[in-house]
C-alpha cells in the first residue's frame, strides 16, 4: 500500500518530498499525524507515523518489534508494581512506628 499525503487546504494528493501543493500552491512546513498530533518532515512519515505507527503497513512490523513493545510494557508494569510495594511498605513501617510510640 503506497502512502499518500493530501493537502489540508484543497485535498490534492501531494508526494512526501514536495514543499508546495501542486493544486493550490500552499507551502508545507511539516506533516501532522491525525491520530497523535506528531509533526515532522514528510520523509519521516514514509513508513507511517514515527510515534504512533498510524498508516504503518502490517508487514513492516516484525515479530521482534512486537516483542520489544511487549517487553517494554512488562518492564514498565514491573517498575510500577515495585514502586507501589515500596511505597506501601514505607507507609506500613511508619504506621507501626506511630502505634508503638504511643
Biopython code that builds the backbone (N, CA, C, O; Angstrom):
import numpy as np
from Bio.PDB.StructureBuilder import StructureBuilder

atoms = [
    (1, "UNK", "N", (0.849, -1.175, 0.000)),
    (1, "UNK", "CA", (0.000, 0.000, 0.000)),
    (1, "UNK", "C", (0.898, 1.243, 0.000)),
    (1, "UNK", "O", (1.716, 1.432, 0.900)),
    (2, "UNK", "N", (0.734, 2.065, -1.002)),
    (2, "UNK", "CA", (1.537, 3.276, -1.095)),
    (2, "UNK", "C", (0.964, 4.346, -0.178)),
    (2, "UNK", "O", (-0.251, 4.509, -0.073)),
    (3, "UNK", "N", (1.847, 5.062, 0.474)),
    (3, "UNK", "CA", (1.423, 6.139, 1.356)),
    (3, "UNK", "C", (1.081, 7.353, 0.506)),
    (3, "UNK", "O", (1.773, 7.648, -0.469)),
    (4, "UNK", "N", (0.035, 8.042, 0.867)),
    (4, "UNK", "CA", (-0.311, 9.256, 0.152)),
    (4, "UNK", "C", (-0.599, 10.354, 1.154)),
    (4, "UNK", "O", (-1.202, 10.126, 2.203)),
    (5, "UNK", "N", (-0.161, 11.534, 0.809)),
    (5, "UNK", "CA", (-0.394, 12.712, 1.614)),
    (5, "UNK", "C", (-1.338, 13.613, 0.841)),
    (5, "UNK", "O", (-1.304, 13.649, -0.389)),
    (6, "UNK", "N", (-2.171, 14.331, 1.552)),
    (6, "UNK", "CA", (-3.128, 15.229, 0.911)),
    (6, "UNK", "C", (-3.036, 16.611, 1.543)),
    (6, "UNK", "O", (-2.808, 16.753, 2.745)),
    (7, "UNK", "N", (-3.216, 17.614, 0.712)),
    (7, "UNK", "CA", (-3.194, 18.999, 1.168)),
    (7, "UNK", "C", (-4.418, 19.259, 2.044)),
    (7, "UNK", "O", (-5.538, 18.909, 1.673)),
    (8, "UNK", "N", (-4.200, 19.874, 3.208)),
    (8, "UNK", "CA", (-5.316, 20.221, 4.093)),
    (8, "UNK", "C", (-6.179, 21.334, 3.496)),
    (8, "UNK", "O", (-7.353, 21.476, 3.839)),
    (9, "UNK", "N", (-5.590, 22.106, 2.611)),
    (9, "UNK", "CA", (-6.292, 23.259, 2.049)),
    (9, "UNK", "C", (-7.234, 22.857, 0.906)),
    (9, "UNK", "O", (-8.404, 23.239, 0.901)),
    (10, "UNK", "N", (-6.716, 22.079, -0.067)),
    (10, "UNK", "CA", (-7.532, 21.766, -1.248)),
    (10, "UNK", "C", (-7.813, 20.273, -1.424)),
    (10, "UNK", "O", (-8.668, 19.908, -2.231)),
    (11, "UNK", "N", (-7.115, 19.399, -0.686)),
    (11, "UNK", "CA", (-7.344, 17.966, -0.782)),
    (11, "UNK", "C", (-6.560, 17.276, -1.882)),
    (11, "UNK", "O", (-6.713, 16.069, -2.075)),
    (12, "UNK", "N", (-5.737, 17.995, -2.598)),
    (12, "UNK", "CA", (-4.934, 17.442, -3.689)),
    (12, "UNK", "C", (-3.888, 16.472, -3.134)),
    (12, "UNK", "O", (-3.321, 16.709, -2.067)),
    (13, "UNK", "N", (-3.633, 15.378, -3.864)),
    (13, "UNK", "CA", (-2.597, 14.426, -3.461)),
    (13, "UNK", "C", (-1.229, 15.074, -3.625)),
    (13, "UNK", "O", (-0.958, 15.725, -4.634)),
    (14, "UNK", "N", (-0.373, 14.894, -2.630)),
    (14, "UNK", "CA", (0.948, 15.521, -2.619)),
    (14, "UNK", "C", (1.982, 14.454, -2.277)),
    (14, "UNK", "O", (1.768, 13.649, -1.371)),
    (15, "UNK", "N", (3.106, 14.445, -3.002)),
    (15, "UNK", "CA", (4.154, 13.486, -2.655)),
    (15, "UNK", "C", (4.895, 13.978, -1.413)),
    (15, "UNK", "O", (4.921, 15.179, -1.145)),
    (16, "UNK", "N", (5.503, 13.052, -0.644)),
    (16, "UNK", "CA", (6.125, 13.439, 0.628)),
    (16, "UNK", "C", (7.287, 14.416, 0.500)),
    (16, "UNK", "O", (7.596, 15.126, 1.457)),
    (17, "UNK", "N", (7.937, 14.468, -0.657)),
    (17, "UNK", "CA", (9.112, 15.332, -0.786)),
    (17, "UNK", "C", (8.791, 16.708, -1.375)),
    (17, "UNK", "O", (9.697, 17.528, -1.530)),
    (18, "UNK", "N", (7.544, 16.978, -1.703)),
    (18, "UNK", "CA", (7.180, 18.294, -2.245)),
    (18, "UNK", "C", (7.043, 19.321, -1.139)),
    (18, "UNK", "O", (6.609, 19.007, -0.031)),
    (19, "UNK", "N", (7.422, 20.564, -1.454)),
    (19, "UNK", "CA", (7.312, 21.650, -0.491)),
    (19, "UNK", "C", (6.066, 22.491, -0.715)),
    (19, "UNK", "O", (5.648, 23.232, 0.175)),
    (20, "UNK", "N", (5.471, 22.382, -1.897)),
    (20, "UNK", "CA", (4.257, 23.147, -2.219)),
    (20, "UNK", "C", (3.217, 22.205, -2.807)),
    (20, "UNK", "O", (3.544, 21.220, -3.469)),
    (21, "UNK", "N", (1.966, 22.532, -2.550)),
    (21, "UNK", "CA", (0.857, 21.756, -3.096)),
    (21, "UNK", "C", (0.766, 22.016, -4.599)),
    (21, "UNK", "O", (0.780, 23.172, -5.019)),
    (22, "UNK", "N", (0.672, 20.955, -5.425)),
    (22, "UNK", "CA", (0.553, 21.178, -6.866)),
    (22, "UNK", "C", (-0.804, 21.766, -7.263)),
    (22, "UNK", "O", (-0.938, 22.334, -8.347)),
    (23, "UNK", "N", (-1.799, 21.634, -6.400)),
    (23, "UNK", "CA", (-3.130, 22.148, -6.716)),
    (23, "UNK", "C", (-3.302, 23.614, -6.370)),
    (23, "UNK", "O", (-3.699, 24.411, -7.221)),
    (24, "UNK", "N", (-3.006, 23.982, -5.120)),
    (24, "UNK", "CA", (-3.275, 25.356, -4.675)),
    (24, "UNK", "C", (-2.012, 26.162, -4.392)),
    (24, "UNK", "O", (-2.092, 27.376, -4.204)),
    (25, "UNK", "N", (-0.838, 25.510, -4.356)),
    (25, "UNK", "CA", (0.416, 26.220, -4.132)),
    (25, "UNK", "C", (0.740, 26.474, -2.672)),
    (25, "UNK", "O", (1.702, 27.180, -2.369)),
    (26, "UNK", "N", (-0.035, 25.920, -1.774)),
    (26, "UNK", "CA", (0.222, 26.129, -0.347)),
    (26, "UNK", "C", (1.582, 25.536, 0.035)),
    (26, "UNK", "O", (1.931, 24.432, -0.385)),
    (27, "UNK", "N", (2.331, 26.275, 0.826)),
    (27, "UNK", "CA", (3.661, 25.853, 1.273)),
    (27, "UNK", "C", (3.526, 24.925, 2.476)),
    (27, "UNK", "O", (2.821, 25.239, 3.436)),
    (28, "UNK", "N", (4.200, 23.789, 2.418)),
    (28, "UNK", "CA", (4.180, 22.831, 3.522)),
    (28, "UNK", "C", (5.446, 22.962, 4.347)),
    (28, "UNK", "O", (6.549, 22.898, 3.806)),
    (29, "UNK", "N", (5.303, 23.141, 5.626)),
    (29, "UNK", "CA", (6.443, 23.162, 6.535)),
    (29, "UNK", "C", (6.622, 21.810, 7.183)),
    (29, "UNK", "O", (7.744, 21.409, 7.493)),
    (30, "UNK", "N", (5.507, 21.091, 7.396)),
    (30, "UNK", "CA", (5.577, 19.816, 8.090)),
    (30, "UNK", "C", (4.320, 19.005, 7.808)),
    (30, "UNK", "O", (3.338, 19.507, 7.262)),
    (31, "UNK", "N", (4.379, 17.735, 8.198)),
    (31, "UNK", "CA", (3.242, 16.832, 8.125)),
    (31, "UNK", "C", (2.796, 16.568, 9.551)),
    (31, "UNK", "O", (3.625, 16.413, 10.447)),
    (32, "UNK", "N", (1.482, 16.517, 9.763)),
    (32, "UNK", "CA", (0.953, 16.281, 11.103)),
    (32, "UNK", "C", (0.144, 14.987, 11.104)),
    (32, "UNK", "O", (-0.715, 14.784, 10.245)),
    (33, "UNK", "N", (0.420, 14.114, 12.070)),
    (33, "UNK", "CA", (-0.321, 12.862, 12.208)),
    (33, "UNK", "C", (-1.720, 13.181, 12.730)),
    (33, "UNK", "O", (-1.853, 13.904, 13.718)),
    (34, "UNK", "N", (-2.770, 12.657, 12.086)),
    (34, "UNK", "CA", (-4.125, 12.945, 12.557)),
    (34, "UNK", "C", (-4.499, 12.209, 13.839)),
    (34, "UNK", "O", (-5.496, 12.550, 14.475)),
    (35, "UNK", "N", (-3.721, 11.211, 14.223)),
    (35, "UNK", "CA", (-4.038, 10.427, 15.426)),
    (35, "UNK", "C", (-3.365, 11.002, 16.666)),
    (35, "UNK", "O", (-4.037, 11.353, 17.635)),
    (36, "UNK", "N", (-2.025, 11.099, 16.633)),
    (36, "UNK", "CA", (-1.302, 11.525, 17.839)),
    (36, "UNK", "C", (-0.875, 12.988, 17.803)),
    (36, "UNK", "O", (-0.485, 13.543, 18.830)),
    (37, "UNK", "N", (-0.945, 13.621, 16.624)),
    (37, "UNK", "CA", (-0.600, 15.032, 16.522)),
    (37, "UNK", "C", (0.878, 15.313, 16.324)),
    (37, "UNK", "O", (1.280, 16.476, 16.320)),
    (38, "UNK", "N", (1.714, 14.265, 16.156)),
    (38, "UNK", "CA", (3.149, 14.480, 15.932)),
    (38, "UNK", "C", (3.347, 15.230, 14.622)),
    (38, "UNK", "O", (2.703, 14.918, 13.621)),
    (39, "UNK", "N", (4.233, 16.215, 14.625)),
    (39, "UNK", "CA", (4.533, 17.000, 13.445)),
    (39, "UNK", "C", (5.991, 16.807, 13.071)),
    (39, "UNK", "O", (6.876, 16.907, 13.922)),
    (40, "UNK", "N", (6.240, 16.533, 11.800)),
    (40, "UNK", "CA", (7.608, 16.335, 11.329)),
    (40, "UNK", "C", (7.661, 16.439, 9.811)),
    (40, "UNK", "O", (6.653, 16.725, 9.165)),
    (41, "UNK", "N", (8.828, 16.207, 9.253)),
    (41, "UNK", "CA", (9.011, 16.261, 7.804)),
    (41, "UNK", "C", (8.314, 15.069, 7.156)),
    (41, "UNK", "O", (8.148, 14.018, 7.774)),
    (42, "UNK", "N", (7.912, 15.251, 5.907)),
    (42, "UNK", "CA", (7.200, 14.209, 5.184)),
    (42, "UNK", "C", (7.983, 12.920, 5.069)),
    (42, "UNK", "O", (7.402, 11.834, 5.093)),
    (43, "UNK", "N", (9.300, 13.026, 4.945)),
    (43, "UNK", "CA", (10.131, 11.824, 4.815)),
    (43, "UNK", "C", (10.068, 10.946, 6.063)),
    (43, "UNK", "O", (10.279, 9.737, 5.969)),
    (44, "UNK", "N", (9.785, 11.522, 7.217)),
    (44, "UNK", "CA", (9.670, 10.737, 8.442)),
    (44, "UNK", "C", (8.435, 9.842, 8.436)),
    (44, "UNK", "O", (8.387, 8.840, 9.149)),
    (45, "UNK", "N", (7.444, 10.201, 7.636)),
    (45, "UNK", "CA", (6.160, 9.503, 7.634)),
    (45, "UNK", "C", (6.038, 8.471, 6.515)),
    (45, "UNK", "O", (4.948, 7.940, 6.304)),
    (46, "UNK", "N", (7.105, 8.172, 5.798)),
    (46, "UNK", "CA", (7.013, 7.243, 4.683)),
    (46, "UNK", "C", (6.593, 5.844, 5.122)),
    (46, "UNK", "O", (5.948, 5.131, 4.353)),
    (47, "UNK", "N", (6.937, 5.445, 6.316)),
    (47, "UNK", "CA", (6.550, 4.125, 6.834)),
    (47, "UNK", "C", (5.458, 4.255, 7.893)),
    (47, "UNK", "O", (5.300, 3.373, 8.737)),
    (48, "UNK", "N", (4.715, 5.345, 7.849)),
    (48, "UNK", "CA", (3.681, 5.612, 8.845)),
    (48, "UNK", "C", (4.200, 6.613, 9.857)),
    (48, "UNK", "O", (5.344, 7.060, 9.774)),
    (49, "UNK", "N", (3.355, 6.960, 10.810)),
    (49, "UNK", "CA", (3.765, 7.915, 11.837)),
    (49, "UNK", "C", (4.890, 7.316, 12.679)),
    (49, "UNK", "O", (4.756, 6.195, 13.170)),
    (50, "UNK", "N", (6.010, 8.049, 12.856)),
    (50, "UNK", "CA", (7.116, 7.504, 13.639)),
    (50, "UNK", "C", (6.812, 7.385, 15.126)),
    (50, "UNK", "O", (7.541, 6.703, 15.846)),
    (51, "UNK", "N", (5.754, 8.030, 15.602)),
    (51, "UNK", "CA", (5.425, 7.984, 17.027)),
    (51, "UNK", "C", (4.378, 6.910, 17.323)),
    (51, "UNK", "O", (4.610, 6.023, 18.146)),
    (52, "UNK", "N", (3.230, 6.990, 16.653)),
    (52, "UNK", "CA", (2.141, 6.058, 16.988)),
    (52, "UNK", "C", (1.972, 4.934, 15.976)),
    (52, "UNK", "O", (1.233, 3.985, 16.239)),
    (53, "UNK", "N", (2.644, 5.015, 14.808)),
    (53, "UNK", "CA", (2.550, 3.955, 13.813)),
    (53, "UNK", "C", (1.342, 4.051, 12.902)),
    (53, "UNK", "O", (1.068, 3.113, 12.153)),
    (54, "UNK", "N", (0.607, 5.161, 12.944)),
    (54, "UNK", "CA", (-0.559, 5.328, 12.087)),
    (54, "UNK", "C", (-0.168, 5.159, 10.629)),
    (54, "UNK", "O", (0.804, 5.766, 10.179)),
    (55, "UNK", "N", (-0.897, 4.356, 9.892)),
    (55, "UNK", "CA", (-0.688, 4.014, 8.481)),
    (55, "UNK", "C", (0.539, 3.147, 8.228)),
    (55, "UNK", "O", (0.936, 2.979, 7.075)),
    (56, "UNK", "N", (1.147, 2.595, 9.264)),
    (56, "UNK", "CA", (2.266, 1.675, 9.047)),
    (56, "UNK", "C", (1.704, 0.364, 8.535)),
    (56, "UNK", "O", (0.696, -0.124, 9.046)),
    (57, "UNK", "N", (2.346, -0.209, 7.534)),
    (57, "UNK", "CA", (1.893, -1.487, 6.990)),
    (57, "UNK", "C", (2.143, -2.595, 7.989)),
    (57, "UNK", "O", (3.121, -2.566, 8.735)),
    (58, "UNK", "N", (1.261, -3.563, 8.000)),
    (58, "UNK", "CA", (1.393, -4.667, 8.956)),
    (58, "UNK", "C", (2.638, -5.502, 8.665)),
    (58, "UNK", "O", (3.208, -6.084, 9.588)),
    (59, "UNK", "N", (3.072, -5.574, 7.410)),
    (59, "UNK", "CA", (4.272, -6.359, 7.105)),
    (59, "UNK", "C", (5.548, -5.639, 7.516)),
    (59, "UNK", "O", (6.613, -6.256, 7.546)),
    (60, "UNK", "N", (5.468, -4.353, 7.834)),
    (60, "UNK", "CA", (6.640, -3.619, 8.324)),
    (60, "UNK", "C", (6.990, -4.028, 9.747)),
    (60, "UNK", "O", (8.141, -3.900, 10.164)),
    (61, "UNK", "N", (6.021, -4.510, 10.485)),
    (61, "UNK", "CA", (6.255, -4.875, 11.879)),
    (61, "UNK", "C", (6.675, -6.334, 11.949)),
    (61, "UNK", "O", (5.919, -7.230, 11.574)),
    (62, "UNK", "N", (7.858, -6.556, 12.421)),
    (62, "UNK", "CA", (8.352, -7.916, 12.574)),
    (62, "UNK", "C", (7.973, -8.433, 13.952)),
    (62, "UNK", "O", (7.638, -7.644, 14.835)),
    (63, "UNK", "N", (8.020, -9.747, 14.151)),
    (63, "UNK", "CA", (7.728, -10.282, 15.483)),
    (63, "UNK", "C", (8.662, -9.717, 16.553)),
    (63, "UNK", "O", (8.270, -9.599, 17.714)),
    (64, "UNK", "N", (9.894, -9.366, 16.173)),
    (64, "UNK", "CA", (10.827, -8.790, 17.144)),
    (64, "UNK", "C", (10.333, -7.424, 17.606)),
    (64, "UNK", "O", (10.466, -7.089, 18.783)),
    (65, "UNK", "N", (9.758, -6.618, 16.683)),
    (65, "UNK", "CA", (9.225, -5.312, 17.061)),
    (65, "UNK", "C", (8.077, -5.458, 18.044)),
    (65, "UNK", "O", (7.977, -4.703, 19.011)),
    (66, "UNK", "N", (7.207, -6.437, 17.791)),
    (66, "UNK", "CA", (6.083, -6.663, 18.693)),
    (66, "UNK", "C", (6.579, -7.134, 20.054)),
    (66, "UNK", "O", (6.033, -6.748, 21.088)),
    (67, "UNK", "N", (7.631, -7.982, 20.050)),
    (67, "UNK", "CA", (8.187, -8.478, 21.302)),
    (67, "UNK", "C", (8.818, -7.335, 22.096)),
    (67, "UNK", "O", (8.679, -7.285, 23.318)),
    (68, "UNK", "N", (9.513, -6.414, 21.416)),
    (68, "UNK", "CA", (10.114, -5.271, 22.094)),
    (68, "UNK", "C", (9.050, -4.421, 22.779)),
    (68, "UNK", "O", (9.236, -3.968, 23.908)),
    (69, "UNK", "N", (7.928, -4.208, 22.082)),
    (69, "UNK", "CA", (6.848, -3.407, 22.647)),
    (69, "UNK", "C", (6.260, -4.100, 23.874)),
    (69, "UNK", "O", (5.966, -3.454, 24.880)),
    (70, "UNK", "N", (6.090, -5.430, 23.783)),
    (70, "UNK", "CA", (5.547, -6.188, 24.902)),
    (70, "UNK", "C", (6.522, -6.170, 26.070)),
    (70, "UNK", "O", (6.110, -5.973, 27.213)),
    (71, "UNK", "N", (7.817, -6.372, 25.800)),
    (71, "UNK", "CA", (8.824, -6.347, 26.856)),
    (71, "UNK", "C", (8.890, -4.984, 27.522)),
    (71, "UNK", "O", (9.063, -4.892, 28.737)),
    (72, "UNK", "N", (8.754, -3.931, 26.740)),
    (72, "UNK", "CA", (8.772, -2.580, 27.296)),
    (72, "UNK", "C", (7.583, -2.372, 28.233)),
    (72, "UNK", "O", (7.728, -1.787, 29.306)),
    (73, "UNK", "N", (6.409, -2.851, 27.824)),
    (73, "UNK", "CA", (5.224, -2.730, 28.660)),
    (73, "UNK", "C", (5.396, -3.519, 29.955)),
    (73, "UNK", "O", (5.036, -3.044, 31.032)),
    (74, "UNK", "N", (5.949, -4.726, 29.844)),
    (74, "UNK", "CA", (6.141, -5.545, 31.041)),
    (74, "UNK", "C", (7.138, -4.910, 31.997)),
    (74, "UNK", "O", (6.941, -4.947, 33.211)),
    (75, "UNK", "N", (8.202, -4.330, 31.464)),
    (75, "UNK", "CA", (9.187, -3.707, 32.350)),
    (75, "UNK", "C", (8.592, -2.484, 33.045)),
    (75, "UNK", "O", (8.894, -2.232, 34.211)),
    (76, "UNK", "N", (7.752, -1.722, 32.344)),
    (76, "UNK", "CA", (7.103, -0.578, 32.974)),
    (76, "UNK", "C", (6.107, -1.042, 34.037)),
    (76, "UNK", "O", (5.972, -0.410, 35.085)),
    (77, "UNK", "N", (5.410, -2.147, 33.764)),
    (77, "UNK", "CA", (4.459, -2.687, 34.743)),
    (77, "UNK", "C", (5.188, -3.149, 35.995)),
    (77, "UNK", "O", (4.740, -2.904, 37.115)),
    (78, "UNK", "N", (6.314, -3.819, 35.794)),
    (78, "UNK", "CA", (7.106, -4.274, 36.942)),
    (78, "UNK", "C", (7.615, -3.092, 37.759)),
    (78, "UNK", "O", (7.585, -3.121, 38.989)),
    (79, "UNK", "N", (8.080, -2.058, 37.073)),
    (79, "UNK", "CA", (8.586, -0.883, 37.764)),
    (79, "UNK", "C", (7.471, -0.231, 38.594)),
    (79, "UNK", "O", (7.706, 0.196, 39.725)),
    (80, "UNK", "N", (6.269, -0.158, 38.035)),
    (80, "UNK", "CA", (5.139, 0.400, 38.771)),
    (80, "UNK", "C", (4.808, -0.473, 39.980)),
    (80, "UNK", "O", (4.562, 0.043, 41.070)),
    (81, "UNK", "N", (4.801, -1.787, 39.792)),
    (81, "UNK", "CA", (4.476, -2.692, 40.891)),
    (81, "UNK", "C", (5.513, -2.580, 42.010)),
    (81, "UNK", "O", (5.147, -2.529, 43.185)),
    (82, "UNK", "N", (6.786, -2.543, 41.665)),
    (82, "UNK", "CA", (7.834, -2.420, 42.686)),
    (82, "UNK", "C", (7.721, -1.077, 43.421)),
    (82, "UNK", "O", (7.925, -1.016, 44.633)),
    (83, "UNK", "N", (7.402, -0.019, 42.698)),
    (83, "UNK", "CA", (7.243, 1.289, 43.335)),
    (83, "UNK", "C", (6.064, 1.285, 44.306)),
    (83, "UNK", "O", (6.145, 1.846, 45.399)),
    (84, "UNK", "N", (4.969, 0.647, 43.896)),
    (84, "UNK", "CA", (3.796, 0.577, 44.762)),
    (84, "UNK", "C", (4.089, -0.238, 46.018)),
    (84, "UNK", "O", (3.678, 0.142, 47.115)),
    (85, "UNK", "N", (4.791, -1.346, 45.865)),
    (85, "UNK", "CA", (5.143, -2.180, 47.018)),
    (85, "UNK", "C", (6.053, -1.412, 47.967)),
    (85, "UNK", "O", (5.865, -1.465, 49.182)),
    (86, "UNK", "N", (7.033, -0.701, 47.428)),
    (86, "UNK", "CA", (7.936, 0.084, 48.255)),
    (86, "UNK", "C", (7.168, 1.160, 49.019)),
    (86, "UNK", "O", (7.381, 1.344, 50.217)),
    (87, "UNK", "N", (6.277, 1.869, 48.331)),
    (87, "UNK", "CA", (5.501, 2.923, 48.968)),
    (87, "UNK", "C", (4.613, 2.354, 50.078)),
    (87, "UNK", "O", (4.572, 2.905, 51.178)),
    (88, "UNK", "N", (3.912, 1.270, 49.802)),
    (88, "UNK", "CA", (3.028, 0.684, 50.809)),
    (88, "UNK", "C", (3.804, 0.146, 52.012)),
    (88, "UNK", "O", (3.343, 0.255, 53.148)),
    (89, "UNK", "N", (4.974, -0.432, 51.766)),
    (89, "UNK", "CA", (5.767, -0.919, 52.893)),
    (89, "UNK", "C", (6.293, 0.248, 53.730)),
    (89, "UNK", "O", (6.381, 0.133, 54.952)),
    (90, "UNK", "N", (6.642, 1.361, 53.097)),
    (90, "UNK", "CA", (7.089, 2.534, 53.847)),
    (90, "UNK", "C", (5.949, 3.087, 54.701)),
    (90, "UNK", "O", (6.170, 3.491, 55.843)),
    (91, "UNK", "N", (4.750, 3.106, 54.163)),
    (91, "UNK", "CA", (3.586, 3.563, 54.931)),
    (91, "UNK", "C", (3.332, 2.621, 56.100)),
    (91, "UNK", "O", (3.040, 3.075, 57.207)),
    (92, "UNK", "N", (3.439, 1.322, 55.869)),
    (92, "UNK", "CA", (3.225, 0.338, 56.929)),
    (92, "UNK", "C", (4.263, 0.500, 58.041)),
    (92, "UNK", "O", (3.910, 0.454, 59.220)),
    (93, "UNK", "N", (5.520, 0.687, 57.692)),
    (93, "UNK", "CA", (6.571, 0.889, 58.697)),
    (93, "UNK", "C", (6.288, 2.153, 59.499)),
    (93, "UNK", "O", (6.453, 2.158, 60.719)),
    (94, "UNK", "N", (5.869, 3.214, 58.839)),
    (94, "UNK", "CA", (5.556, 4.463, 59.529)),
    (94, "UNK", "C", (4.377, 4.284, 60.493)),
    (94, "UNK", "O", (4.412, 4.790, 61.615)),
    (95, "UNK", "N", (3.341, 3.571, 60.062)),
    (95, "UNK", "CA", (2.190, 3.325, 60.936)),
    (95, "UNK", "C", (2.581, 2.481, 62.143)),
    (95, "UNK", "O", (2.122, 2.741, 63.255)),
    (96, "UNK", "N", (3.411, 1.487, 61.937)),
    (96, "UNK", "CA", (3.878, 0.656, 63.064)),
    (96, "UNK", "C", (4.673, 1.512, 64.041)),
    (96, "UNK", "O", (4.530, 1.377, 65.256)),
    (97, "UNK", "N", (5.502, 2.383, 63.509)),
    (97, "UNK", "CA", (6.281, 3.287, 64.356)),
    (97, "UNK", "C", (5.373, 4.181, 65.193)),
    (97, "UNK", "O", (5.603, 4.370, 66.388)),
    (98, "UNK", "N", (4.313, 4.742, 64.541)),
    (98, "UNK", "CA", (3.388, 5.613, 65.264)),
    (98, "UNK", "C", (2.648, 4.872, 66.365)),
    (98, "UNK", "O", (2.503, 5.407, 67.465)),
    (99, "UNK", "N", (2.178, 3.661, 66.106)),
    (99, "UNK", "CA", (1.415, 2.919, 67.111)),
    (99, "UNK", "C", (2.283, 2.368, 68.238)),
    (99, "UNK", "O", (1.805, 2.217, 69.362)),
    (100, "UNK", "N", (3.526, 2.069, 67.961)),
    (100, "UNK", "CA", (4.391, 1.569, 69.034)),
    (100, "UNK", "C", (4.925, 2.704, 69.897)),
    (100, "UNK", "O", (5.383, 2.462, 71.014)),
    (101, "UNK", "N", (4.876, 3.913, 69.411)),
    (101, "UNK", "CA", (5.353, 5.072, 70.159)),
    (101, "UNK", "C", (4.338, 5.478, 71.220)),
    (101, "UNK", "O", (4.706, 6.098, 72.218)),
    (102, "UNK", "N", (3.103, 5.148, 71.026)),
    (102, "UNK", "CA", (2.043, 5.572, 71.969)),
    (102, "UNK", "C", (2.147, 4.858, 73.272)),
    (102, "UNK", "O", (1.340, 5.094, 74.171)),
]
sb = StructureBuilder()
sb.init_structure("model")
sb.init_model(0)
sb.init_chain("A")
sb.init_seg("    ")
for serial, (resi, resn, name, xyz) in enumerate(atoms, 1):
    if name == "N":
        sb.init_residue(resn, " ", resi, " ")
    sb.init_atom(name, np.array(xyz, "f"), 0.0, 1.0, " ", f" {name:<3s}", serial, name[0])
structure = sb.get_structure()
